[in-house]
């Protein structure tokens, strides 16, 4: 049985909602914050892995800064959008069509990133651990992995079972959400209404608290894991808007 994220039409139909111009622009602002958190802002020419890269909203600004970027995603539609953006920006990026459960390059990268809640897609949590171990093996000694997701603590405070989003193209996206499996997963039904037609898509995600994700990274072999409440490095407390994790490989 195919998994929800293997539906290419989900990404093509919902692209205008998921990757607005504002969200793409924010990628330019987020990259220097990620490099600062990782301690790589002053490093010349690092190699960075953009895992689950989507349309390259972080890979392109990384490449503009002289970072060598393999950008990995399993969705061809999103990779094609990334290639278009890279051509427009005049930067060279290696776009790789691969499942992040399989991608591994031994000790190849100074930095790996997984941003915009691109971690936790798989029904089996063992697959999440497999991804983390692949990243750990792909990082050089003292390499850094930065993850940005919605934390379970934030979701518990702000949970909305139903919301409607007006899209720039005149469509409407209805998002119906429920928490399942003892607060370990969320299941979303996305109903896209556009041009008098409605289409329904599924979105499922494993949710992690800060401590749960930290424990997973330590289990995967990272030597140190720090938690933050946003990409600016704020504390992970009640005011946190995101769960940002900085995991480091031993020297």
Secondary structure as GFF3:
##gff-version 3
##sequence-region A 1 251
A	DSSP	three_ten_helix	4	6	.	.	.	ID=ss1
A	DSSP	alpha_helix	8	18	.	.	.	ID=ss2
A	DSSP	alpha_helix	21	38	.	.	.	ID=ss3
A	DSSP	beta_strand	47	51	.	.	.	ID=ss4
A	DSSP	alpha_helix	59	64	.	.	.	ID=ss5
A	DSSP	beta_strand	68	73	.	.	.	ID=ss6
A	DSSP	alpha_helix	76	89	.	.	.	ID=ss7
A	DSSP	beta_strand	94	97	.	.	.	ID=ss8
A	DSSP	beta_strand	109	114	.	.	.	ID=ss9
A	DSSP	alpha_helix	125	138	.	.	.	ID=ss10
A	DSSP	beta_strand	139	149	.	.	.	ID=ss11
A	DSSP	alpha_helix	152	158	.	.	.	ID=ss12
A	DSSP	beta_strand	162	166	.	.	.	ID=ss13
A	DSSP	beta_strand	172	180	.	.	.	ID=ss14
A	DSSP	beta_strand	185	194	.	.	.	ID=ss15
A	DSSP	beta_strand	197	206	.	.	.	ID=ss16
A	DSSP	alpha_helix	210	219	.	.	.	ID=ss17
A	DSSP	beta_strand	224	228	.	.	.	ID=ss18
A	DSSP	beta_strand	243	248	.	.	.	ID=ss19
###
